[in-house]
Amino acid sequence: MVLRLKTFGGLSIEGGGVGDRGRVRPRRLALLAIVASAGPKGVSREQVLAILWPDSEPERARHALSQTLYSLRRDLGVEPIDTTTAQLRLDGTQIGADVADFRVAIAGKEWNVAGELYTGPFIEGFYLSDAPQFERWAEEQRSELAH
């Protein structure tokens, strides 16, 4: 696994020659954060649409999601999100995520590992000004993960 999504203390992608936000646009990073936070159960396309494109017509929102997924593949050179099932999931063979590892550590009561992974609030300082639902979702996640 060459790429790593860092969600604690900010939002960036490391490894594979990919600079943080410079190469991957904010909405694409936001999509990765949503999918990574959902863990192995994944997140439905409808949930993603409601968070990132709540005011768009359904067909337009679905097209925007498809374009975002395509752009992520192009930007990263790998397919970071498994889209072969109804639920969108991070493909752990292509990209890892600190939030996913954190949840595994908490579930396994590996407090030291969890403490090392938690380097700051979830996606701290990252905003999408035109997506208020994303801001609400991020605050819920931030609160849950801080506990």
Phi, psi and chi 1 to 4 in degrees:
 res  aa     phi    psi   chi1   chi2   chi3   chi4
   1 MET       -  118.1  179.5  176.0   -4.2      -
   2 VAL   -95.8  -38.5  177.9      -      -      -
   3 LEU   -94.4  150.5  -61.0  175.9      -      -
   4 ARG  -142.2  127.7 -179.1  133.2  179.9   98.0
   5 LEU   -90.7  121.6 -179.3   67.9      -      -
   6 LYS  -103.9  121.4  -65.5 -149.7   21.1   97.8
   7 THR  -115.0  -14.6   62.1      -      -      -
   8 PHE   -91.6  126.0  -70.5  114.9      -      -
   9 GLY    80.8   13.4      -      -      -      -
  10 GLY   150.2 -162.2      -      -      -      -
  11 LEU  -147.8  115.3 -176.3   57.1      -      -
  12 SER  -156.4  167.3   61.7      -      -      -
  13 ILE  -117.5  132.8  -62.2  174.0      -      -
  14 GLU  -118.2  154.6  -62.3  177.8  -17.3      -
  15 GLY    90.9  165.5      -      -      -      -
  16 GLY    63.2   20.0      -      -      -      -
  17 GLY    76.4    8.0      -      -      -      -
  18 VAL   -91.3  120.8  175.7      -      -      -
  19 GLY   -74.9  159.5      -      -      -      -
  20 ASP   -64.4 -166.8   65.6   -4.3      -      -
  21 ARG   -18.2  -17.2  -62.1 -176.1 -150.5  176.5
  22 GLY   -60.6  -35.4      -      -      -      -
  23 ARG  -105.0  -26.0 -139.2  175.5  133.1 -165.3
  24 VAL  -110.2  122.4  179.1      -      -      -
  25 ARG   -66.5  155.2  -66.4 -169.0  167.0 -160.4
  26 PRO   -55.3  -44.1  -28.5   35.3      -      -
  27 ARG   -65.3  -32.6 -166.1  161.3  -55.9 -100.4
  28 ARG   -68.7  -42.1  -63.3  171.4 -163.4  162.7
  29 LEU   -62.5  -40.9  -76.6  172.6      -      -
  30 ALA   -60.5  -43.1      -      -      -      -
  31 LEU   -60.4  -44.4  175.2   59.8      -      -
  32 LEU   -60.5  -41.4  -77.8  171.5      -      -
  33 ALA   -63.2  -42.1      -      -      -      -
  34 ILE   -62.3  -48.0  -68.4  166.9      -      -
  35 VAL   -67.6  -42.5  173.9      -      -      -
  36 ALA   -63.8  -40.1      -      -      -      -
  37 SER   -66.1  -28.4 -175.6      -      -      -
  38 ALA   -70.4  -21.5      -      -      -      -
  39 GLY    70.9 -158.0      -      -      -      -
  40 PRO   -65.8  -23.5    4.4   -6.5      -      -
  41 LYS   -71.1  -24.4   67.3  179.7  168.3  119.8
  42 GLY    79.7 -177.1      -      -      -      -
  43 VAL  -137.8  140.9   60.1      -      -      -
  44 SER   -74.9  154.6   72.5      -      -      -
  45 ARG   -59.5  -37.7  -69.6  171.2 -171.5  -93.7
  46 GLU   -62.9  -39.1  -70.4   73.4   28.0      -
  47 GLN   -64.9  -42.9  -71.8  172.1  -60.8      -
  48 VAL   -62.2  -44.5  170.7      -      -      -
  49 LEU   -60.5  -40.7  -62.7  177.4      -      -
  50 ALA   -66.6  -29.5      -      -      -      -
  51 ILE   -84.3  -45.2  -65.7  169.0      -      -
  52 LEU   -95.3  -28.3  -68.0  177.7      -      -
  53 TRP  -135.2   55.6  -63.3  -79.4      -      -
  54 PRO   -66.6  -26.7   26.9  -34.9      -      -
  55 ASP   -99.8    1.8  -62.7  -32.5      -      -
  56 SER   -85.3  152.6  -65.3      -      -      -
  57 GLU   -61.0  143.8  -65.5  -66.6  -39.5      -
  58 PRO   -51.3  -45.0  -27.3   34.5      -      -
  59 GLU   -66.5  -40.3 -172.6  170.3  -40.8      -
  60 ARG   -65.8  -40.9 -173.3  178.6 -171.9  135.6
  61 ALA   -65.0  -42.9      -      -      -      -
  62 ARG   -61.7  -39.9  -77.7 -169.4  -66.2  -82.6
  63 HIS   -64.4  -42.0  178.7   71.6      -      -
  64 ALA   -61.8  -40.9      -      -      -      -
  65 LEU   -64.0  -44.9  175.2   57.8      -      -
  66 SER   -59.7  -43.2  -67.3      -      -      -
  67 GLN   -65.2  -38.0  -75.7  -59.6  115.2      -
  68 THR   -66.3  -42.8  -58.5      -      -      -
  69 LEU   -62.4  -43.3  -70.3  165.1      -      -
  70 TYR   -61.4  -45.8  169.5   79.8      -      -
  71 SER   -63.9  -37.2  -63.5      -      -      -
  72 LEU   -61.4  -45.9  -93.4  174.0      -      -
  73 ARG   -59.1  -43.2  -73.9 -169.9  -62.7  -88.5
  74 ARG   -67.2  -45.7 -174.7 -167.7   64.7 -138.9
  75 ASP   -63.5  -42.0  -68.7  -10.5      -      -
  76 LEU   -93.3  -19.9  -59.1  178.5      -      -
  77 GLY    78.0    7.2      -      -      -      -
  78 VAL  -140.2  168.7  -62.1      -      -      -
  79 GLU   -99.8   93.0 -164.2  152.3  -20.9      -
  80 PRO   -73.6  -20.7   29.3  -34.6      -      -
  81 ILE  -118.6  127.0  -62.1  175.7      -      -
  82 ASP   -78.5  116.2  179.0    1.9      -      -
  83 THR  -110.9   13.9   60.2      -      -      -
  84 THR   -80.7  -10.0   59.4      -      -      -
  85 THR  -119.2  177.4   63.5      -      -      -
  86 ALA   -63.9  -31.1      -      -      -      -
  87 GLN   -97.3  137.6  -59.2  -67.4   99.0      -
  88 LEU   -82.7  130.9  -60.3  176.1      -      -
  89 ARG  -134.0  148.1  -68.5  180.0 -177.1   79.7
  90 LEU   -69.5  134.6 -149.1   59.3      -      -
  91 ASP   -86.7  101.2 -177.3  -18.0      -      -
  92 GLY   -62.5  -15.3      -      -      -      -
  93 THR   -80.9  -16.1   64.8      -      -      -
  94 GLN  -107.1  -33.2  -58.4  -62.5  -38.5      -
  95 ILE  -152.2  134.1 -174.4  168.6      -      -
  96 GLY   -99.3  168.6      -      -      -      -
  97 ALA  -145.9  133.5      -      -      -      -
  98 ASP   -62.2  -35.0   58.8   -3.2      -      -
  99 VAL   -66.4  -36.5   67.2      -      -      -
 100 ALA   -66.7  -44.9      -      -      -      -
 101 ASP   -64.1  -36.7  -65.5  -16.8      -      -
 102 PHE   -62.2  -46.6  177.6   80.5      -      -
 103 ARG   -63.4  -38.0  -70.1 -176.9 -170.7  -85.2
 104 VAL   -64.7  -43.2  167.6      -      -      -
 105 ALA   -63.3  -42.6      -      -      -      -
 106 ILE   -63.9  -46.1  -67.3  -64.9      -      -
 107 ALA   -61.0  -34.3      -      -      -      -
 108 GLY   -89.7    5.7      -      -      -      -
 109 LYS    56.4   35.6  -61.3 -178.0 -178.8  178.8
 110 GLU   -94.0   77.1  -63.1  175.9   31.7      -
 111 TRP   -63.7  -37.5  -48.9  122.6      -      -
 112 ASN   -64.0  -43.2  -70.9  -21.6      -      -
 113 VAL   -63.6  -45.6  172.4      -      -      -
 114 ALA   -60.3  -42.0      -      -      -      -
 115 GLY   -62.9  -38.0      -      -      -      -
 116 GLU   -68.5  -35.0  -71.3  173.7   15.5      -
 117 LEU   -74.4  -32.8  -70.9  165.8      -      -
 118 TYR   -81.8   90.7 -167.5   91.0      -      -
 119 THR   -99.5    4.6   57.1      -      -      -
 120 GLY   161.5  171.8      -      -      -      -
 121 PRO   -57.1  148.9  -24.9   34.6      -      -
 122 PHE   -55.6  128.7 -178.1   70.4      -      -
 123 ILE    38.4   43.9   62.5  174.5      -      -
 124 GLU   -57.8  131.6  179.9  179.2   42.4      -
 125 GLY    78.0    7.6      -      -      -      -
 126 PHE  -107.3  126.8  179.9   85.2      -      -
 127 TYR  -138.5  150.4  -57.4   97.6      -      -
 128 LEU  -117.0  105.5  -70.1  177.8      -      -
 129 SER   -63.6  -25.6   59.4      -      -      -
 130 ASP  -101.4   17.9   62.0  -18.2      -      -
 131 ALA  -136.3   77.2      -      -      -      -
 132 PRO   -61.5  -30.0   18.2  -26.6      -      -
 133 GLN   -65.9  -35.2  -72.4  -60.6  106.6      -
 134 PHE   -63.8  -41.5  176.0   77.7      -      -
 135 GLU   -61.8  -41.7  -62.0  -53.6  -40.6      -
 136 ARG   -64.4  -45.0  -73.5 -163.9 -105.1  -42.6
 137 TRP   -59.7  -46.4  171.9   85.0      -      -
 138 ALA   -61.2  -40.8      -      -      -      -
 139 GLU   -66.4  -39.4 -173.2   53.7   43.5      -
 140 GLU   -61.9  -45.7  -71.5  170.8    9.6      -
 141 GLN   -63.3  -44.6  -64.6  -60.2  -51.6      -
 142 ARG   -57.5  -46.3 -164.2  172.4  -66.5  124.0
 143 SER   -64.7  -45.9  177.5      -      -      -
 144 GLU   -62.1  -44.7  175.6 -170.6  -34.5      -
 145 LEU   -71.5  -29.5  -68.3  163.4      -      -
 146 ALA   -68.6  -29.5      -      -      -      -
 147 HIS   -77.6      -  -74.5   90.9      -      -
